[in-house]
Amino acid sequence: MIINAETLKNLKQINVSADREKTMSRVKQLWVSTPVNIKKKVLAAVKTGDATIYRVFRTGTITPRIVLALASLLNANPFYLTGDADENEGYSPDMPELFLKAKGVGERRGGKKLIMSAIEQSEADPFIEEDALEASDAKKAGVASELGEDEYVLQLRALFHRAAFSVSAKAKLRAVAEVLFKD
């Protein structure tokens, strides 16, 4: 996946930080040691000003747009910037796709299209045993009524990831997509 201005522009703007403290310190450390000309390239890529980067320093929240721009232009591992990894192994061309899939981030528009294309593309052999999934789903059903909005979003993301490896999860995701995107 090539990261360009159009790709960055269309990414969902959600917080992808796994550890706010780590994100704050790591982004600040990289930003302070970066030459001014590279800083200008980062800001131009994300179409924002210094205030957005400094907000990351203060709050520890970071969007995929900022993570990928910083990672690609500063040769940093995006998982390191968000606190998911403890080693900065540098940047590689396959990082954006891996990062976006791991974080469950897609484009802002075309939600149904993204979910349905992910279902169609995940025609791989199942790596997760179906019985194990069924047992964990039964346990979750007992607490489904106690979940809040954030928990439902997390469960949907987990189902999205499991659909890549499991036939039953793929069927469940298809059913959810049909309910959510009824015309």
C-alpha positions in Angstrom: 0.0 0.0 0.0 1.4 3.4 -1.0 0.8 6.2 1.4 0.0 9.4 -0.4 -2.0 12.5 0.4 -5.3 11.1 -0.9 -4.9 7.9 1.1 -4.2 9.8 4.3 -7.1 12.2 3.7 -9.6 9.3 3.4 -8.6 7.5 6.6 -11.0 7.5 9.6 -9.9 10.0 12.2 -10.0 8.0 15.4 -7.5 7.5 18.2 -5.3 4.5 17.6 -3.0 4.9 20.5 -2.6 1.7 22.6 -0.8 3.5 25.4 -1.1 7.3 25.7 2.0 7.8 27.8 4.2 5.9 25.3 2.6 7.7 22.4 3.2 11.1 24.0 6.9 10.5 24.8 7.8 8.7 21.6 6.2 11.2 19.2 7.7 14.0 21.2 11.2 12.4 21.1 11.0 11.8 17.3 9.5 15.3 16.6 12.1 17.2 18.6 15.0 15.4 16.9 13.6 15.9 13.4 15.0 18.6 11.1 12.7 21.5 10.2 12.4 20.5 6.5 11.2 17.0 7.4 8.7 18.5 9.9 7.3 20.6 7.1 6.9 17.6 4.9 5.0 15.8 7.7 2.7 18.7 8.3 2.1 19.1 4.5 1.3 15.4 4.2 -1.4 15.5 7.0 -2.5 19.0 6.0 -2.3 20.4 9.5 -0.3 22.7 11.7 2.1 22.3 14.6 -0.8 22.5 17.0 -2.0 19.0 16.0 1.4 17.4 16.7 1.7 19.3 20.0 -1.8 18.0 20.9 -0.3 14.5 20.6 2.4 15.5 23.0 -0.2 16.7 25.5 -3.0 14.1 25.2 -1.4 11.0 23.8 -4.2 10.6 21.3 -3.1 10.1 17.7 -4.9 9.4 14.4 -3.9 7.0 11.7 -3.2 9.9 9.4 -0.6 11.4 11.8 0.9 8.0 12.7 1.4 7.0 9.1 2.8 10.3 8.0 5.2 10.4 10.9 6.2 6.7 10.4 6.9 7.0 6.7 8.8 10.3 6.8 10.7 9.7 10.1 11.4 6.0 9.4 9.5 4.8 12.5 7.4 1.8 13.1 3.8 2.9 13.4 3.2 0.2 16.1 6.0 1.8 18.1 4.5 5.2 17.9 1.1 4.0 19.2 2.6 2.0 22.1 1.8 -1.4 20.6 5.5 -2.3 20.2 8.5 -1.6 22.4 11.1 -1.7 19.6 11.3 0.9 16.8 12.3 -1.4 14.0 11.9 1.3 11.4 9.5 1.7 8.5 8.8 -0.6 5.6 6.5 -0.3 2.6 4.1 -3.0 3.9 3.7 -1.3 7.3 0.7 0.9 6.4 -1.5 -2.0 5.3 -0.5 -4.1 8.4 -1.1 -1.2 10.7 -4.5 -0.3 9.3 -5.7 -3.9 9.4 -4.4 -4.4 12.9 -6.1 -1.2 14.1 -9.3 -1.9 12.2 -9.1 1.4 10.4 -10.7 1.9 7.0 -11.8 4.8 4.9 -14.3 7.4 6.1 -16.8 6.8 3.4 -18.2 3.6 2.0 -18.5 1.6 5.2 -20.6 -1.2 3.7 -18.3 -1.5 0.7 -15.3 -1.9 3.0 -16.9 -4.5 5.2 -18.3 -6.5 2.2 -15.0 -6.3 0.3 -13.1 -7.6 3.4 -15.5 -10.5 3.6 -15.0 -11.4 -0.1 -11.2 -11.0 0.2 -10.9 -13.3 3.2 -11.6 -16.5 1.5 -8.6 -18.2 3.2 -8.6 -21.5 5.0 -9.8 -21.1 8.6 -6.9 -21.0 11.1 -9.1 -20.8 14.2 -11.0 -23.8 15.3 -14.8 -23.3 15.0 -15.6 -25.0 18.3 -13.3 -22.5 20.2 -15.1 -19.6 18.5 -18.5 -21.0 19.3 -17.6 -21.4 23.0 -16.3 -17.9 23.3 -19.3 -16.5 21.5 -21.7 -18.3 24.0 -19.9 -16.8 26.9 -20.1 -13.3 25.4 -23.8 -13.6 24.8 -24.5 -13.7 28.5 -23.0 -10.2 29.0 -24.2 -8.7 25.7 -26.9 -6.7 27.4 -24.4 -5.1 29.8 -22.2 -3.7 27.0 -21.9 0.0 26.1 -21.3 1.6 22.8 -17.5 1.3 23.0 -17.7 -2.4 23.8 -20.0 -3.0 20.9 -17.5 -1.2 18.6 -14.7 -3.3 19.9 -16.7 -6.5 19.5 -17.4 -5.6 15.9 -13.7 -4.9 15.2 -12.8 -8.3 16.8 -15.4 -10.0 14.6 -14.0 -8.2 11.5 -10.5 -9.5 12.3 -11.8 -13.1 13.0 -13.6 -13.1 9.7 -10.3 -13.3 8.0 -9.6 -16.7 9.6 -13.0 -18.2 10.3 -15.9 -19.3 8.2 -18.4 -18.9 11.0 -17.1 -15.4 11.9 -17.4 -14.4 8.2 -21.0 -15.5 8.2 -21.7 -13.5 11.4 -20.0 -10.4 9.9 -22.1 -10.8 6.8 -25.3 -10.9 9.0 -24.2 -7.9 10.9 -23.5 -6.0 7.7 -26.9 -6.9 6.3 -28.6 -5.5 9.5 -26.5 -2.4 9.6 -26.7 -1.5 6.0 -30.4 -2.4 5.2 -31.7 -0.1 2.5 
